[in-house]
Amino acid sequence: MVYCKSEKMKSSIIEGTNFTYEGLVERFLRQNIRGGEEKTDTGKKRMTKFAVEKTCDCCNGKRYNESILESKIGTYSIADVCDLQIDELLNWTYTITDPKIEPVIQNIQARLKDLIDIGLDYMFLNRETTTLSGGESQRVKMVKHLLSNLTDVIYIFDEPSIGLHPRDVHRLNELLIKLRDKGNTVLVVEHDPDVIKIADYIIDMGPKAGSSGGKIVFEGTYEQLLESDTLTGQFLLRKMPIKQNVRVSNEFYETSKSSLHNLKGVSLRIPKGIFTVISGVAGSGKSTLVNQVFAKEFDQAIVIDQSPVGANLRSNPATYTGIMDGIRKLFATHNGVDSSIFSYNS
């Protein structure tokens, strides 16, 4: 049998029998690429045997063909423009004075200004979205909707201040207020006191968590919340003490220098046996330095992040934490049977 490498279905005659078969390339692409398999962990492992990711030799990673890159405004091609830092790109747009495209330029400038106002002036438009931190991703989404012409829209934000430096929270608040002032309803699930303060109306859930929660314990303004007897109101008035005595260490984990994403040739030196915090403004490179540099060089490190818990669909907190093993043995011992009969797979 001769296998077809075309992406189309082919018909053939072998020993007088008519049949339709799929080419090897078409089948491989359908099973591993187009079906979304490449996004799963199993699919990624399978693809590493057949695929290599590298920069294109023709466009040098710009992702445009030669004719597109030859089209320029002044000395800049579309790839050059997207490779400018956002604040530099805004300055470049002011050099374009053609009245025919003034509405387009104004629209671009408005979006760039919003990105700068929310603290993303250091970013590049051609940066892959998969490399954005959680806070950066959420702020980019906000800017997308800020210039929408729609009004009377309900916007729901789930803890938008996560990952933000205190310096940037007020910028987030300004965007939330802009969305409201355009005639929209803004609903925010939040813990940050600085975000709670600017709300027109506050709903406090409680009184505690789990089976002790599920009730609305307060409704009103921020000032009224501070006077209430709810846990939220009490803790908004409480101040945490600063630690006076800290540990010291003479041993360190040290990485090699890296210039990945926002990093500028820096290395990380972590003292052993110490509780260390990496801080800095959003987008300064904290997650890149720790998760993509340090964790890769020290593969014995256990990374605990916000990714889903479990290895399969049957995973739950009992199986993931190992508590279920003890429960199974307890039931097995009490009933005089093998613990395997209490498995989810039995």
PLY file of the C-alpha trace (Angstrom):
ply
format ascii 1.0
element vertex 346
property float x
property float y
property float z
element edge 345
property int vertex1
property int vertex2
end_header
0.00 0.00 0.00
1.25 3.50 -0.86
0.49 5.99 1.89
-0.54 9.48 0.80
1.18 12.51 2.36
-1.42 14.97 1.09
-3.77 16.80 3.46
-6.75 15.68 1.39
-8.54 12.34 1.44
-7.52 10.10 -1.44
-9.11 7.14 -3.23
-7.19 4.19 -4.52
-7.70 0.74 -6.02
-5.79 -2.18 -4.51
-6.57 -5.64 -5.83
-9.85 -4.46 -7.31
-11.20 -2.89 -4.08
-12.24 0.79 -3.91
-11.71 2.53 -0.56
-10.91 5.95 0.88
-7.98 6.42 3.25
-6.37 9.28 5.06
-2.80 10.45 4.41
-0.24 10.07 7.21
0.41 13.81 7.41
-3.30 14.62 7.51
-3.94 12.05 10.24
-0.98 13.25 12.31
-2.09 16.89 12.09
-5.70 16.03 12.90
-4.82 13.92 15.95
-2.01 16.01 17.38
-2.43 19.61 16.17
-5.92 20.52 15.03
-7.80 18.58 17.70
-6.32 20.64 20.52
-4.29 17.70 21.83
-1.11 19.79 21.74
-2.48 21.90 24.62
-2.64 18.98 27.06
0.37 17.71 29.02
0.16 14.34 27.24
-0.08 16.03 23.86
2.91 18.27 24.60
5.06 15.27 25.57
4.03 13.45 22.40
4.77 16.47 20.20
8.30 16.94 21.58
9.30 13.78 19.68
8.27 15.26 16.33
8.36 19.05 16.59
11.05 21.63 17.25
10.25 25.26 18.08
12.72 27.83 16.79
12.88 31.28 15.22
11.96 31.44 11.52
15.05 32.00 9.35
13.09 34.10 6.82
11.41 36.67 9.09
13.64 36.31 12.17
10.61 35.81 14.39
8.67 38.85 13.15
5.88 36.63 11.74
5.39 38.68 8.57
6.45 37.88 5.01
8.98 39.93 3.08
6.46 42.06 1.16
4.75 43.11 4.42
8.04 44.05 6.09
8.98 46.19 3.08
5.91 48.39 3.70
7.03 51.18 6.03
5.99 54.47 7.62
9.21 56.45 7.70
11.81 53.88 8.72
9.42 51.62 10.65
7.72 48.46 9.40
4.67 47.04 11.21
6.98 44.62 13.06
9.27 47.47 14.13
6.30 49.41 15.53
5.07 46.42 17.56
8.62 45.96 18.86
8.61 49.42 20.49
7.94 49.81 24.19
4.41 51.16 24.67
5.47 54.60 25.91
7.92 54.88 22.97
5.21 53.75 20.56
2.87 56.49 21.82
5.54 59.12 21.15
6.05 57.71 17.63
2.34 58.07 16.79
2.60 61.84 17.31
5.04 62.02 14.38
2.26 60.93 11.97
0.37 64.03 10.84
-1.60 62.78 7.83
-5.18 64.11 8.35
-6.65 61.19 6.38
-5.80 58.73 9.14
-6.23 61.05 12.12
-9.23 59.11 13.55
-7.21 55.88 13.44
-4.23 57.50 15.15
-6.45 59.00 17.88
-7.98 55.59 18.59
-4.53 53.99 18.86
-3.29 56.79 21.11
-6.29 56.45 23.43
-5.66 52.72 23.92
-1.93 53.23 24.44
-2.61 55.93 27.04
-4.92 53.58 28.94
-2.21 50.90 28.93
0.25 53.46 30.29
-2.22 54.73 32.90
-2.72 51.19 34.22
1.06 50.75 34.58
1.87 48.74 31.42
4.10 51.35 29.77
7.04 48.92 29.86
5.34 46.28 27.69
5.68 45.54 23.96
2.67 44.86 21.75
4.32 41.80 20.18
4.85 40.02 23.51
3.13 36.62 23.61
0.07 36.56 25.85
1.24 33.30 27.45
4.17 35.19 29.01
1.94 37.79 30.71
1.47 37.56 34.45
-2.03 37.21 35.89
-2.18 40.91 36.81
-0.92 41.99 33.40
-3.47 39.81 31.61
-6.37 41.22 33.61
-5.32 44.81 33.01
-4.98 44.20 29.27
-8.54 42.83 29.28
-9.76 45.96 31.08
-8.20 48.27 28.50
-9.82 46.24 25.72
-13.28 47.03 27.09
-12.57 50.57 28.24
-12.90 52.06 24.76
-15.97 50.01 23.88
-18.90 52.10 22.62
-21.35 49.92 24.53
-23.06 51.33 27.63
-25.35 49.88 30.28
-23.08 46.80 30.38
-22.45 44.70 33.49
-18.73 44.09 34.10
-17.66 41.45 36.63
-14.09 41.44 38.00
-12.82 38.61 40.17
-10.10 40.04 42.44
-8.47 42.32 39.82
-5.88 43.57 42.33
-4.18 40.15 42.54
-0.52 40.50 41.56
-0.62 44.30 41.65
1.92 46.35 43.55
0.28 48.81 45.99
1.58 51.60 43.72
-0.59 50.30 40.88
-3.84 49.69 42.78
-4.92 53.33 42.41
-4.43 52.99 38.64
-6.72 49.97 38.67
-9.27 51.99 40.66
-9.18 54.77 38.06
-10.01 52.30 35.29
-12.88 50.81 37.29
-14.29 54.30 37.85
-13.95 55.12 34.14
-15.96 52.02 33.25
-18.66 53.03 35.74
-18.79 56.65 34.57
-19.46 55.55 30.99
-22.85 54.34 32.18
-21.98 50.76 33.12
-22.49 48.59 36.20
-19.22 47.35 37.72
-19.27 44.37 40.10
-15.97 43.52 41.83
-15.15 40.53 44.05
-12.27 41.84 46.11
-10.28 41.70 49.38
-7.98 44.69 48.90
-9.03 47.54 51.26
-7.97 50.20 48.73
-10.38 48.77 46.14
-13.17 48.32 48.68
-12.82 51.99 49.71
-13.83 53.38 46.31
-17.00 51.30 46.00
-20.34 53.11 45.94
-22.03 50.11 47.55
-20.54 47.19 49.50
-22.01 43.73 50.08
-20.21 41.66 52.73
-20.64 37.87 52.71
-20.22 35.67 55.77
-20.30 35.41 58.64
-17.49 32.88 58.07
-16.48 30.35 55.39
-17.91 27.05 54.14
-21.01 25.82 55.92
-20.72 28.83 58.25
-21.03 31.25 55.34
-23.44 31.88 52.51
-25.22 34.83 54.08
-25.23 38.56 53.39
-24.08 40.11 56.68
-23.76 43.74 55.59
-24.87 46.16 52.88
-23.90 49.81 52.70
-21.01 52.27 52.36
-17.36 51.87 53.38
-17.79 54.12 56.40
-20.77 52.05 57.56
-18.76 48.84 57.03
-16.05 50.10 59.40
-18.71 50.64 62.07
-20.27 47.22 61.54
-19.53 44.14 63.64
-18.61 41.90 60.69
-15.20 40.22 60.37
-14.42 42.38 57.34
-15.22 45.57 59.22
-13.13 44.48 62.21
-10.07 43.52 60.20
-10.13 46.67 58.07
-9.38 48.53 61.31
-6.66 46.11 62.45
-2.94 46.68 61.80
-0.40 43.87 61.51
2.78 44.14 63.60
6.20 44.23 61.88
8.57 41.36 62.68
11.53 42.54 64.75
13.80 39.46 64.87
14.66 37.78 61.56
16.75 34.69 60.78
20.07 34.81 58.95
21.80 32.24 56.74
25.31 31.75 55.33
24.28 29.29 52.59
22.60 30.28 49.34
20.96 28.98 46.16
22.17 31.08 43.22
21.05 31.11 39.59
22.99 32.10 36.50
22.33 35.49 34.90
19.23 35.72 32.72
17.71 38.24 30.29
14.40 36.43 29.75
11.43 38.73 29.02
11.76 41.79 31.31
14.94 40.61 33.05
18.12 42.55 32.35
20.97 40.13 33.02
20.10 39.41 36.65
20.68 36.38 38.87
18.83 35.30 42.01
20.58 34.51 45.32
18.25 32.84 47.84
19.41 32.08 51.42
18.81 28.48 52.52
16.36 27.72 55.32
14.89 31.20 55.22
11.44 32.60 54.38
12.27 34.89 51.44
9.83 37.21 49.61
10.40 38.51 46.08
8.65 41.89 45.75
8.42 44.67 43.19
5.96 46.47 40.94
3.81 44.43 38.56
5.73 43.50 35.43
9.16 43.95 36.98
10.05 40.30 36.33
9.30 38.59 39.67
7.43 35.59 38.25
9.89 35.22 35.37
12.88 35.24 37.71
11.39 32.73 40.15
9.18 30.42 38.05
10.98 30.41 34.72
14.61 30.82 35.83
15.10 29.69 39.43
12.64 26.77 39.34
14.18 25.41 36.12
17.75 25.58 37.40
16.76 23.98 40.73
14.44 21.22 39.54
14.15 19.84 43.09
12.03 22.88 43.96
8.31 22.23 44.41
6.26 24.87 42.62
2.92 25.64 44.26
0.89 28.01 42.09
-2.74 28.58 41.07
-2.84 25.82 38.45
-5.67 23.25 38.83
-5.20 20.56 41.47
-5.01 16.93 40.37
-3.68 14.75 37.60
-7.01 13.44 36.25
-10.76 14.02 36.31
-11.22 11.87 39.42
-8.78 13.85 41.54
-10.09 15.71 44.59
-8.54 17.17 47.77
-8.74 13.77 49.48
-6.72 11.96 46.79
-4.36 14.86 46.03
-3.29 15.40 49.64
-3.00 11.65 50.36
-5.71 11.69 53.04
-7.76 9.19 51.05
-5.02 6.54 51.46
-5.44 6.66 55.23
-9.25 6.59 54.98
-9.13 3.55 52.66
-6.80 1.68 55.05
-9.07 2.56 57.97
-12.15 1.08 56.25
-10.16 -1.93 55.00
-8.80 -2.75 58.47
-12.18 -2.31 60.15
-13.93 -4.61 57.65
-11.09 -7.09 57.15
-10.80 -6.55 53.39
-8.20 -5.32 50.92
-7.89 -1.50 50.72
-7.89 -1.63 46.90
-11.64 -2.24 46.81
-12.16 1.29 48.09
-10.27 2.83 45.14
-12.08 5.22 42.78
-10.99 2.93 39.95
-12.26 -0.31 41.51
0 1
1 2
2 3
3 4
4 5
5 6
6 7
7 8
8 9
9 10
10 11
11 12
12 13
13 14
14 15
15 16
16 17
17 18
18 19
19 20
20 21
21 22
22 23
23 24
24 25
25 26
26 27
27 28
28 29
29 30
30 31
31 32
32 33
33 34
34 35
35 36
36 37
37 38
38 39
39 40
40 41
41 42
42 43
43 44
44 45
45 46
46 47
47 48
48 49
49 50
50 51
51 52
52 53
53 54
54 55
55 56
56 57
57 58
58 59
59 60
60 61
61 62
62 63
63 64
64 65
65 66
66 67
67 68
68 69
69 70
70 71
71 72
72 73
73 74
74 75
75 76
76 77
77 78
78 79
79 80
80 81
81 82
82 83
83 84
84 85
85 86
86 87
87 88
88 89
89 90
90 91
91 92
92 93
93 94
94 95
95 96
96 97
97 98
98 99
99 100
100 101
101 102
102 103
103 104
104 105
105 106
106 107
107 108
108 109
109 110
110 111
111 112
112 113
113 114
114 115
115 116
116 117
117 118
118 119
119 120
120 121
121 122
122 123
123 124
124 125
125 126
126 127
127 128
128 129
129 130
130 131
131 132
132 133
133 134
134 135
135 136
136 137
137 138
138 139
139 140
140 141
141 142
142 143
143 144
144 145
145 146
146 147
147 148
148 149
149 150
150 151
151 152
152 153
153 154
154 155
155 156
156 157
157 158
158 159
159 160
160 161
161 162
162 163
163 164
164 165
165 166
166 167
167 168
168 169
169 170
170 171
171 172
172 173
173 174
174 175
175 176
176 177
177 178
178 179
179 180
180 181
181 182
182 183
183 184
184 185
185 186
186 187
187 188
188 189
189 190
190 191
191 192
192 193
193 194
194 195
195 196
196 197
197 198
198 199
199 200
200 201
201 202
202 203
203 204
204 205
205 206
206 207
207 208
208 209
209 210
210 211
211 212
212 213
213 214
214 215
215 216
216 217
217 218
218 219
219 220
220 221
221 222
222 223
223 224
224 225
225 226
226 227
227 228
228 229
229 230
230 231
231 232
232 233
233 234
234 235
235 236
236 237
237 238
238 239
239 240
240 241
241 242
242 243
243 244
244 245
245 246
246 247
247 248
248 249
249 250
250 251
251 252
252 253
253 254
254 255
255 256
256 257
257 258
258 259
259 260
260 261
261 262
262 263
263 264
264 265
265 266
266 267
267 268
268 269
269 270
270 271
271 272
272 273
273 274
274 275
275 276
276 277
277 278
278 279
279 280
280 281
281 282
282 283
283 284
284 285
285 286
286 287
287 288
288 289
289 290
290 291
291 292
292 293
293 294
294 295
295 296
296 297
297 298
298 299
299 300
300 301
301 302
302 303
303 304
304 305
305 306
306 307
307 308
308 309
309 310
310 311
311 312
312 313
313 314
314 315
315 316
316 317
317 318
318 319
319 320
320 321
321 322
322 323
323 324
324 325
325 326
326 327
327 328
328 329
329 330
330 331
331 332
332 333
333 334
334 335
335 336
336 337
337 338
338 339
339 340
340 341
341 342
342 343
343 344
344 345
